Amino acid sequence: MKHGPILLVTDSKYLLAKNITGVLSSAEFSPHHLTTSSATLIDMRLSDEKREEIQAICLGHCHPFFSYALPTRPLDELRREQHEVTLNFLHFHNEAEKVPPSQETIDKIHLKTLIDIITTTNSLLQPEDVMQTVMTRIHELITCEAWSVLILDENQPDTLRFAAASGPTSDQLRDQHIQFGKGIAGWVAKHRQPLIVNQAQEDPRFLNQIDKDTNFRTRNILCAPLISRGRTLGVIEMLNRDDNDGFTENDLELVQILVNPAAVAIENAFLFQKAQTLTIQDDLTKLYNSRHLNQCLSTEIKRARRLNRPLSLVFLDLDGFKAVNDKFGHLQGSQSLIDIAKIINECARDTDIAGRWGGDEFMLILPTTDTEGAVIVSERIRDRIEKYRVHDLSMSASIGIASFPNHGHHKEELMQLADKAMYRVKESGKNGILVAGDL
């Protein structure tokens, strides 16, 4: 998103009369405004025809736009409820004032928060940072004991995982999952409808297991779906409103205003993260690609030199892979490469860097690992591959090892030695391991 002011297109007379920068009437709005702005907010109270016209202009110029539902409830009703959102923010506008602010002030507070969310979150690139920022701003408006963001797990589409949380038990939620459709959060994700439950323990949809696991007691819940471009990403949950009466419809209305741009920002961050991953990941095996392995090896050798620690490099070439391709075809060959990549990943440590060098060759960078340690890891991999079967065919691995500083001090030197050791194994019977020092 390009930088610049946010536009609000509205026909609200009192907002237009205040001459607020970036607030335009629908009659004033034209395509030239898009060249200097970063996003456009469209007041939902405009006519359908006007909204569609503005949206079409934005779409035609690939310009981000959001719908903004200004509060429509009568001011006297807000005053009767002593709506806490307004009271929480009184000190930002008039610290001495002790009565609820005007509807205009309420609208401006909500608008400012919305603009802050859009501008801030679209400058962030990590999904966790976006979620934390969004929920912190919402929590400032609607104070509660805890909040969480649950995201649909790509690897398990029927599962919601806790992606961000704040509260007394937030650290305990990281490994927790909720089944899609189950519990309040699962129900909201499935039905794509927001929900207030002010007597949580009495609601049949409520799952008490999370409370038991974390020693937390949920009294009331506000839950809203995160929907971006028609796709459900997950939900946000707010737990135990500071107000003794629980969450109100006004709280829900405000959350719905804010989660629309929040969902888009979260999805954008996930898309950016995925795009970053694709630049360093092998398309087939999902291990690192050769370009990233090159960069990692340079970095790890510099670190090893600076910290005076060992590093080992492992080259691996599959024996018998061509026979699998010839007999069962390239689809089976591709699946075998995926399976071998999984074996290598499972045998490596979390700190090791595994990748596909090209074809049926793989590389493993082992930081803080000497030659002896590299042989242990390599033997584990060799043994697992030897036991791997493709119907009636088997494969094996020829493996070469070179270590810093014993065998070389530079990246190119280590790569040449490990590669040479690997091919020496291949020439002398295959299915073995050779260290550069034994060449």
PyMOL commands that set and color helices and strands:
alter all, ss='L'
color gray80, all
select helices_A, chain A and resi 13-17+31-36+48-60+75-81+84-88+90-93+103-121+127-141+170-173+183-191+200-202+209-214+249-280+290-307+321-328+330-347+371-387+411-427+436-438
alter helices_A, ss='H'
color red, helices_A
select strands_A, chain A and resi 6-9+23-24+39-43+65-68+144-152+159-166+177-179+195-197+221-228+231-241+311-319+353-358+361-367+389-390+393-394+396-404+432-435
alter strands_A, ss='S'
color yellow, strands_A
deselect
rebuild
show_as cartoon
